[in-house]
């Protein structure tokens, strides 16, 4: 049996090695390393894939969130609502810009932000909502957009874990994750569903005026060289990474199907075990499984993780400490117990290997090893 990885990037690369190697070599030979033709081509191809008017490539997913908030002219003290159960970058950018992170609960089955909790958290200072499409499926965007419209709020989608997922509206319409709100943001970190071989990110919008401003902010605040109309940053996707992403974008739906097949295997194996809760699927969203995350009941998580490690099976905990209990985000409004769903999830979730190269032999070994412990 092949070695089991949380994410097997080597095997993924080997399958498309001739395409990747040629794309990289061609870019090197062109010497157009920054904002070269590969960046422009990737931008256009991603716009077509997402059915989105504007894609603005940038250096990483955290920059994408920062640029989005800067372009919306959010001011120090403005409140931005997001979930406590997420990676720190989502709240980090809010705090860096001297905005006020307002943390709320998630829905226990899907791990995504709870629209009812958003509504309760809105104050006259609220300016934006950042729903995180956690682990690979969309938050309830129809409800969130209704709330945003009612209260005149911006919506910045964090779709770093769900690129390629479809959101299905109640009237049957479909839109790709990241294209529904005011702005969408993603990361191309190597382990993401669409990952490069370094750092990278992008911002999405269907608003022409906003797109122009996002491009300016990402490029030192300039619309033409040496003319700076905005305070900006320097955030670029380099041409080598764009060349790699162009190749991987062509395989993205195939990658999603492979992840979904692995998730279906896990579901079937664990479905009858009362100690293991498999991830719920929201009927309003497809799931592209950036992570496959179990919720344990009556199982010692650390001992399970040690058991799996003894079998050379990696497992990860996303996320062990909720944002409202992190020292950096300590706030008198949020004591231990403030978000019981989030706190319970942080104490009981465990993520199993999930990637495009899992084969049935590996899946059988992983599931048998988990079930042997969770009797």
N, C-alpha and C positions, 0 to 999 in steps of 0.2 A: 504493500500500500504506500502511496505517496505521502510525504510529510504533510501534516495538516497545518494550515496557517489561518489566522483570523481573516486575512486578505491575501490571496495568492497572486501578487502582482507579477512575479517572475513567469508563472505559467500563462497568465493573460498576455504578457509581452511576447512570449515565444510563439503564440498562435498568430500574432500579427507582425512578427519581427520584420519580414521583408518590407512591409508597408511603412512601418515606423522608421526603420533604418534609412530607407530612401528619402522619406520626408525630412528627417533630421539632416542627412547629408546634403540634400538639395538646399536646405535653408542655410547651412554653413557656407556652401559654395556661393550663395547669393550675397552673403555678407550683410543682408538687411536684417539685423538682429533686433531692432526696436521699431515697432509700428510698421513692419514690413508687409509685403503682400499676403503672407500667411495669416497675419492677424486680421486683416481686412476680409480675407476669404472665410476664415473661421467665424467672424462676426456675422457675415451674411448667411452662412450655412446654419448657424444657430438660430438666427432670426427666422429662417424658413422652417426649421424643425419645431420651434416653439410657436410659430404663427404669431410672432411679436414684432412690432414695428421697429423697435430699437434695442440692440444689445450693445452695451458699453463694456468692453473687456477691461480688467484692472488686475492688480498684483496679487490679490488674495480675497477670500471671503470676508474677512474682518474689514478690510479697506472698503469693500462693496457696501457694507452696512454704514460705515462712517461717511462715505461720499453721499449715500442716499440721504442721510440725515442733514448733512451740510447743504445739499442742494434744495432741501425743503425749508431752509431758513429757520430751523428749530433753534430756539434761544435758551440760554441758561435758565434753569428753573422749570422749563416746560416738562410736563410729565409724559412718559412713554410707557405703555403697558406691554408687558411680555410675560412669559411663563417662568416660574421658578425652576421647573424641571427642564433644563436645557443646558447646552454647553455655555461656558462663561462668556464667549465672544459676543453673544447677543446683548447681554447687559453691559459688558465692558465698554463697548462703543458709546452707549447711552451715557455712562458715567464719565468717560473721557471728554465728551463734549459739554460737560457740566449740565446735562439734562438729568431728570430725576427718574430712575427706573422704578416702575410700579409693578410689583410682581403679583401674579395670580395663579390659581389652581389649574390643573389639567384634568382631562377626562380619563378615568382610571384604565379603561380598556384600550384606548387608542394612543394614550400618552400625549395627546395634542391639547392645546390651550382651550379652556372652557369658555364659550361665548357668554354664558350667564355670569361667570366670574368677571369677564371684561366689563360687562354692562355695569355691574356693581362698583367697579373700581374707578369709573369715569368721574372726573371733577372738572370745574371750570378751567383748570390748568392742563388738562389732558389734550395733547396735540396729535398723538400717533399711537397706533397699535402695531406690534411686531409679532405676528403669528409665526411659530416655528413648525415647519412640516417635519416633525420628528420621526426618525427611523425609517422614513420612506413613504409615508402617506400624508395627504393634505389635511390641514386643520379644516374646520367647518367654515369654509370661506364665504358661502352664501350668507350665513348668519352674521359673520364678522363684517362683511361689506354692508349689510343692512344697518348694523350698529354704527359703523363708520359714517354712513350717509346721514343717519339720524342726528349724530352729534358733530358732523362736519370734521371728521378726523382723517388723517392720512393712514394708509395701510402699507407697511413695508414687509413683504413676505421674505422670511428666511428659508430659502429652499435648498440650502447646502446639502441636505440629506435626501432630497426627493426630486431631483431633476429628472424629467421624463415622466413623472406621475401625471395622471389626468384627474382633474376635478370635474364631477358630474353635477350640474345644477338640477334643480327640481323640474325644470322644463325639458331636461334631456341634453342641454348644451354641454359641451366639454371644453375645458381650457387647461392648458398645461400649468403645472405648479409654477408659481413665480410670475405669471402673466395676468393675474386677476386684480391684484391690489394696485395702489398708486405706483409702487416700485417693487421689483423682485430682486433678490440678491442671492448669489450662489458662490460656492467655493469649488475649485478644481484641485484641491489637495489630493495627493496620489491615491488615497484609499477611498475617495468618493466614487459614486457610481459612474460619473464622468470625471476621471482624474488625469492630471498631467504627470510629468516626471519632475516636479518641483512644486512651486507655488503658483497659484493663479486664481482668478475670480472673475465675476461678471455681474453686471447690473442690467435689469430689463425694465422697459417701460413702453407704453403705447402713446405717451404724451409727447408730442413733437417739441414743445417749448421746454419741458422738463428734461428731455433727452439732451438738448443743447447745453443746458446748465450742468447736467451730470458729466458730460464730456469736458466741459471747462474746469469743473472742480477737480476731476481726475488728472488734469493736465496743467497744474500750477495756476488754475483760475484764468487761463488765457483762451481766447477764441481765435486769435491769430498770434503768431510768434511775437513775443515781447510786448504784447498788449494784455494787461492783466485786469480784468473787470471784476473778478471775484477772488476771495481768499481760497486758495486751492491746495492740493497735495500732489505729490508725484507718485502715481500708481499706474503701472503699465503691465500688461501681459506681454512677455517677450515672444519673439517670433518662433523660437524653437518650441516653446510650450504650445503655442497656437498650432504649429504643424502637427504635433503629437495629438492634440485635441481634435483636430480635423479628422484624423484617422479613427480615433475612438468614438467620435460622434456618429460615424457611419455604423458602428456596432452597438450603439446605446440600447436600442430596443431589444436586440438579441441578448445583451447583458441582462436587461431587466427580466426577460423570459427565463434565463438561467437561474437568476436569484429566486424568482417566483416558483420555479420547479423545486429548488432546494427547500424553500419555505413550506411547500405543500408536503414534502417528505417529512419534515419536522412535525408539521401539524398532525399528520396521520399517526406518527409514532407516539406523540405525547398526548393525543386527544383523550384517551381514557384514564389518564393519571390525575387524581384529585390534588396531588401536590404540585402540579405544574399547570400554569395557565398560559396558553399560547397567545400571541398577539392578536387582538381583534382587528377585523377589517371593517372599515367604515364603507357602507354602500355608496357614499358620495365620492369616494376616491379609489383609484387603483393604488396598489402598494408596490413600490419598487425595491423594498427591502435593503436599504442601506445597512440596517442591523436587523437581526432576528433576536428579539428580546423576550425572554420568559419572565413571568412573575411567579416566585416560589411561595409555597404555603406549607409551613411546618418543616422546612428543610433548612439546614445550616448552610448558608450560602458559601461561607469561607471554606468549609469542609468539602462542599461539592467542587468548588474551584480547585482545591488541592487534589481532590480525587481525579479530576479531569487532567490536571497538570501531570499527575503520576502516569497517566495514559498518553501523555504527549499531545493533549488536546488543549489548545488555548481557549480561554474564555475571558470576557471583559465585563466591567461594571460601568454602565453609562446611565446614571451618574451617581457616585456614592454620596455626595453632599449637595443638597439643594442650594440654589443661589441665595435664598434668604437666610441660610445658616453659614454662609461663607464670611470670613472675617472682613474681607474687602467690601462686602455689600451689607454689612451690619446696619440695621435700621430699627429704631425703637418701635416701629409699627409691626415688625415681624419677629415674634418670639418663637421658640420651639413649640410646635403644635399649631402654628398659624395656618399651615397648609397640610392637613393630615394625609390627603391622598398623595401629594408629592413626597412627603416624608416616608410614607409606607413604601412607595415605589423605590425610593433611593435605598431603602433597607432590604429590598427583596428582589430586585431585578438582576438578571444575568444575561449576557448576550453570547450566543454561540457563533462559531465560525460561519460567515456568510459572504460569499463572493461568487464570481462567475465560473470558477473552475472546480467547484465541489463535485465529486463523482459519487455514485451510489455506494461504493465500498466505503468511502470516507463517511458518508452520511449514516450508513448502517452502524459503523463503529462508534461514531459520536453519540447517536441516539441510544444505542445499547449501553454505552458507558454512563450516560445520564440516568437511564432507567434503572440500571443496577444499583445506583446510589439512592434513587428516589422511590424505594419500594414501599 
